[in-house]
Amino acid sequence: MGWENSNIQPKPGPSFFQVRDTDGPVEMVSGPPPYYSANQQLPARGNMAYAQAEPWWNPRSWRKRTWAIVAAAVAVIIIIVVVVPVEVVKANRYPDYSKLNYSLSDQYNGTTFFDKFDYFTGYDPAEGFVHYVPKEQATSLNLTYASADSAVLKVDTSVGPESNPDASTGRFSVRVTSKTQYDSGLFIFDVKHTPFGCGTWPALWLVDPNNWPDNGEIDVMEAVNKAADGNQMTLHTTDDCEMKVKRKMTGSSLTTNCYNATDDNAGCGVKSAVDTYGSTYNDAQGGIMAMEWRDEGIRVWQFGRDGIPTDITAKNPDPSSWGTASADFPNTDCDISSHFKNQSIIINIDLCGQYAGGVYAQSGCPSNCSDYVANNPTAFTDAFWEFGAFDVYKAS
């Protein structure tokens, strides 16, 4: 700071003064303080001069914290540019269900409908409160019979608590298994009536009876007790078969892991609308269940009696023209050809057991499952299947 622009002037001081040192007096000359101009630049003092700061964009001036921030930003950019598109592609994977030409290979119809099935007898693998009877007994009890246009399989309604023998160890019912086994195909099931009622566990399904779960299981129609919430379609497999992938279907996914050792063997189920099973379905005279099983996946359609595609009735079915399936099980994360093979068609009506018995208390049904089944024969008047015909097509 200088004095040139100030009204304050320096005061004169002594021209000299003396101090005494041990070696004698020393004369010190003094005077007014030196004058500095505000515009005068002081010379740099050797290595004490300050260098100009580096620009922010010069990496040589960055500290460790800056480097860390830059590295994190680069990592985020890589994820956005590389990983996100890969995940988007993965999430949108879907098999090519291109049109296949099908020709009729097998039929189950008319009075010989049950001739193509074996009758299962013995202990119920699903722990049901049931006695599955052989063909002769089923015929004598009128539990299976067939005419020119329908086939019926039902639960016994004759044995009551006063009968001898009674049903205290289980009620009579039927389970039949097709003699022919399949490795793929298009299956058309004409279903006129579905069984329902407290204690019942009916199913229309495919499985290899001698190699479960190794060769898989396909449940086309299944319900329990009052069957008030619609049809359920499910796959059961060994490990490495999941459905947490893109699917095209009108039904609602219940579970996505098909592995039988998860969720108490719940499988990967799909539930359809309330009117697809039970009393509402039966009142509408049933309809058609169509199941396409191919390497690309397994799909199930359900058509009401008034909405059956004309190509089905003409026996020239074309699934590519049927629109969105009720249930879709694509091969995206499940090798269909290795998980499903040697499948027989099975029709049965189990009673209580692992499924119906397990949810009996929540179904609004009286008493407990086994007591109800044993003591109320007339409660099973609606517990019967009625079919028109089964047509099986192979891709040609």
HUFEN-V974539 format. One line per field, one symbol per residue. ss: DSSP state (~ for helix, > for strand, _ for the rest). phi: phi as a letter, one per 20 degrees, with the letter a starting at -180 (. if undefined). burial: I if it has 16 or more other ideal C-beta (glycine too) atoms within 10 Angstrom, else O. Layout:
ss=???
phi=???
burial=???
This chain:
ss=_______________>>>>>>__>>>>>>________________~~~__________~~~__~~~~~~~~~~~~~~~~~~~~~~~~~~~~__________>>>>>>>_~~~~~~~>>>__>_______>>>__~~~~~~___>>>____>>>>________________>>>_>>>>___>__>>>>>>>>>______>>>>>>>>_________>>>>>>_________>>>>>>___>>______>__>>___>_>________>>>>__~~~__~~~~~___>>>>>>>>__>>>>>>>>~~~__~~~~_____~~~___>_>>>>___>_~~~~___>>>>>>>>>_~~~~~__~~~______~~~~~~~_~~~~___>>>>>>>>>>>>_
phi=.ddfddeedfefdffbbdcddfepfcedecafffecefeeefffdlfefeefffffeegfefegffgffffffffffffffdfggffffffdfafeeffdedcfcbccamfegefeceeecofffemfebdfdfgfffffemecabcfcbcccbefceedfefcfedfdpefbccdcffedcdrpddddedebdfbpgnebebdbcaegebdegdnbceecbaclflednecdbdcbffmbccecfccaefdfebdeeffedllmfmdecddfgeeanfffffemmrddccdcbffqcccdcdfgecfgffffelcfcgfdenfffcccfegcbfffeecaledeccbceclmfefffdgfeemefldffffffdcfffdfeebecdebdddddfd
burial=OOOOOOOOOOOOOOOOOOOOOOOOOOOOOOOOOOOOOOOOOOOOOOOOOOOOOOOOOOOOOOOOOOOOOOOOOOOOOOOOOOOOOOOOOOOOOIIOIOOIOIOOOIOIIOOOIIOIIOIIOOOIOIOIIIIIIOIOIIOOIOIIOIOOOIIIIIIIIOIOOOOOOOIOOIIIIIIIIIOOIIOIIIIIIIIIIIIIIIIIIIIIIIIIIOOOIOIIIIIIIIIIIIIOOIIIIIIIIIOOIIIOIOIOIOIOOOOIIIIIOOOOOIIIIIIIIOIIIIOOIIOOOIIIIIIIIIOIIIIIIIIOOOOOIOOIOOOOIOIOOIOOIIIIIIIIOIOIOIIIIIIIIIIIIIIIIIIIIOOIOOOOIOOOIIOIIIIIIOIIOIIIIIIIOIIIIIOO
